[in-house]
Amino acid sequence: MPATHTDVTTPPLETRATAGASPRAWIKLVRPHQWVKNFFVLAPLLFSGRALNPDSQRSAALAFAVFCLVASAVYVINDVVDRAQDRAHPSKRNRPIASGAIGVSAALVLAMVLVVAGLALAWSVSPGVLGVTIAYLALNLVYSVWIKHVVILDVFAISAFFVLRLVAGAAAVDVRPSVWLVLCGGLLALYLGFAKRRHEIVLLGDGSSDHRAVLSQYSTPFLDQLSVVLLAVTIVSYIMYTLESDTARQLGGESLSYSTVFVLYGVLRYLYLVHTHKDGNPTETLLTDKSLLAAVTLWVVYCGFVLYRPQG
């Protein structure tokens, strides 16, 4: 007798991969450890003097949550777009989409849910936060399609993402962002971005362009020169902020400027880690290097003490 065949269609590999994905894979996909970048959103709350105001605390916390949602959406979309290049990277090839643990369609659905949730939450905070969030998403789209392939401009765009976080934080607590604070944040992001590019070139060697095409247009001597210049102007800008900003004038004296020692140590420590090939990802470095984490913690504690100590 002829064999009977069950009329069952085998689901495509993408569907089977997604169905078998563990909760850990989904968490890894949205990269919660990268949310540390969103603490830039809280900087205006600290330096505006409103950190003890409950309404300001609530608005800043919601703005922080907004950027956690939309940033995770951007990471998911980028992982979909870059899945082929990620497979050429020694660590990124283990990402859920690059490894095939989660399918493209399911990932895009998740990204859309995160975007809608982020925009709705931003609208509930203020029109200003909503506008900045839309600008952040639009710039990310342009970055993914074009800017990330343009030398130097690619890192400028990354810096702009951090500046937008600062602006969103200022809009959330209804203060005008200090030009010095925005300048410091942007320059610091540029410094970290170019240092990360250097680390990627050294780590991947001749195969660096297979992972990120723009890396073929960089060289380590050029990136070393950029690091020196940006390190200098970042420190000078921060000193100017601690002396010439409205916040510094309201405090009187030079007490805020003494926090420069923590900033200087932090950026030099990061530069040391990049040059010793220990790490190059700013987020992972901050979360894993105890010395750098201690410097950031002491900086926050000292600035908080200076800004909120009883006057008189």
N, C-alpha and C positions, 0 to 999 in steps of 0.2 A: 504494500500500500504506500502511496506517496506520503511523504512527511507533511504534517500539517504545520502551517506557519502562523504564529500569532501576529495579528495586525497591530503591532506596536512600533511607533516611530522612535528611534533612539534620539534623545535630545542632543542638541549640538554641544560641543565641548564647552563653550562659554557658559551655557546654562548649567551644565553639570558642575563646572568649577564653582560658579556662584552658589549653587544649592549646597555644595559641600564646604563652603567657606566658614571658618570658625569665627566666633565673635571677636577673637583677638585680631583676625585679619581685617575685619571692618574697622576696628579701633585704630589699627596701624594705618589704614588707608586715610583716615581723617587727620592723622598726625597731631594728637593733642599735645605732645611735647613741644611742638612749634608755637603753641599759644603763648609761650613766654615772650615772643616778639610783641604781643599785644599789650604788654605792660607799658609800652610807649603811650597807649591811650590814657593811662592813669597819670602820666607825668604832669599834665596841666592841673589835675586835681591837687597833687602834692604842692606844686610850686605856686598855685594861685592863692594858697592860704585857706582853701575851702574844704580841706580834707576832713574837718570835724563837723561839717554841715551835712545832716542826714539826707536832704534832697540832692545835694551835689554828689554824695556817696552813691545814692541809688542811680542817678543818671550816668555817672561814670562807670558803674558796674554793668549797667545795661549796654553801654557803648562798648565796653570790653567784650561782653557776650556777643554783640553784633559782629565784631571782627573775628571772634573765634569761629562763628558760623560761616561767614563769607570767606575767610582765609582757608578753612577746611574745604570749602567748595572749590576754591581755586586750586588747591593741592590735588584734589581728585581729578579735576579737568586736565591739569598739567600732566598728571600721571597717565591719563588716557592718551594725550597727544604725544608724550615722550616715551611711551612704553618700549618702542624699538631701541631708542638710544639708551634707555635705562638698562636694558639687557647687556650692554657693553660695559657697564660700571660694576666694580667688584662688590659693592654693597647695595646699590639701588636695584640691581637685578632681582633682589629678594623682596621688593615691594609687591603688594598683592596683585596689582594689575600686570606688572612686568612678568611676574612669575606664573600668572595664569590662575591664581587662587580666586580672583574675583573677575567676573566678566565686564566688558566695556559697557554694555547696555545698563546693567544694574548700577554700575558706578555713576553713569551719567544721570540716572534717575535720582540717586542720592545727592548728587551735586545740585540738581535743580531744587530739591526739597530744602537743602541748606541755604541756597540763595534766597528763595521765597521767604523762609523763616527769618533770615538775617535782615532782609529789606523791611519786613513787617515790624520787626523789633526796632529797627532804626527809626521808622516812621513814628513809633510810639514814644521815642525819646525826644526828638526834635526834628524839624525840617532840615536844620543844618547838618545833623548827623546823617540823615537820609541822603542828602546831597553829596556829602563826602564819601559815603559808602558806595553810591552809584559811580562816582568818579574813580574810586578804588577798583571796582569791578571792570569798568571800561578800560582803565589803564592796563589792568592785567590781561584783558583780551588783546589789546594792541601789542603788549609785550610778548604774549605767546605766539602771535601771528607774525610779528615783524621785529620788534625792538631787540628781542633776545639774540638775534643774529647779527646785530650791529655792535662792533667793538666800541667800548667805553660807554656808549649810550645804554647798553644793557645793564650796567651797574648803576648808572644814573637813574634808571627806571626803578631798580630795586630800592635805591635810596628814597625815591619819591613815595614808595609804598609806606615807608616809615614816617615820612613827613605827613602823609595823609592820616596816619594813625594819631599823630600829635594834634593835627587840626581837628580831627573828630573828637578827641578828648576835650579840647578847648570848647568846641561847640556844645558838648554834652553838659559842661558846667557853666556855660554862658559867659566865657571870658575871651578876651582878645588874645590870641597866641602871641607870645613874645617872639620878636624876630630873632633874638639871640638864641632862644630855646629851639626854635625851628631850625636855625642854622647849625646849631650844635648837633641836633638829632640827624639832620641830613648828612653832615660831614662825617659823623661817626658811622653811619650806615654805608657811606662810600668807602671809608677806610676798611670796614669789615668785609664789604663786598669784594674789593680788589684783593684783599688778603686771602679770601676764600678762593678766588680764581687762581691765585698762585699755588695754593695747596692742591687744587684739582690738577693742575699741570704736572706738578711733581709726583702726585699720587698715581696718575694714569699714564704718565710718560708719553710715548709715541701714539698711544691710543686715545689720548685726551679728546681729539677732534671727533672721534667716533661717538663719544658720549655727548659732547657739546661742541658744535661746529665752530662757534666763535672763539673757542680756546686756541685754535690754530693761529689766530691773529694776535695773541698775547705772547709775551716771553717773560721769564722770571726776572731778568734785569730791569725790564720796563716796569713790571709790577712792583719791584723793590723800590724803584724811584718814586712811584706813585704813593707807596706806603709811607715813605719818609715825608713827602710833602703833606699828605693828608693828616698824618699824625701830628705834625707841627701846627697846621691851621685849626685842627679840631681842638687841641689843647688851648690855643690862643683864644678861640671863639668861646670856649667854656669859661675861661678866666674873665673875658669881657662880660659874659652873662652874669657871673657872680659879682661883678663890680658895677656894671652899667645898666642892668635891666631894672624895670619898675619894681620887681620883687626885691632886688638888692638895695635899692634906694629906700624902700619902705622899712627894711630891716635896719638900715644904718650900719656903719662900721664895715668891717671886712670879714666878718665871721664866716659868711657863706663861701668865700674864696678859698678857705682852708680845705674845703672838700675836694679841691683839685688834686690833692695827693692820691686820693682813692681812684679818681678817673685816670690819672697818669699811670698809676700802677696797673690798672685794669687793661688799658690798651697796650702797654708794654708786655704784660703777661701773655695777652692773646698773640702778639707778634712773635714772642718767643715760642709759643706752642706751634704756630704755623711753620716757623723756620726749623723747628726740630722734628717736623713731620708727624707730630703727635695727633694733631687734629686741625681742622680748617672750617668746620661748620660752627658758626657762632653760637647757635642754640645748644647743640650738643656739648660744645666746649663749656658753656656757662653752667650746664646742668651736671657736668662730670668733673670739672676741674675745681677742687676745693679752694684753692688760692684765689681764683677768679671769682668764684661765688662769694667768698668771704669779702672781697673788695667791694663787690656790688652791694652786698648786705650792709656793710659798714657805711658806704656812701649814702644809702637810703636812710639809715638810722641817724647819721650825722645831720643830713639835710633836714630830716623831720624834726630833730631836736632844735636846730637853729631857727627853723620857720615857725615852730609852734611852742617854743619855750615861753613861759610867762614873762611879760615885759614889765619893766619898772624897777 
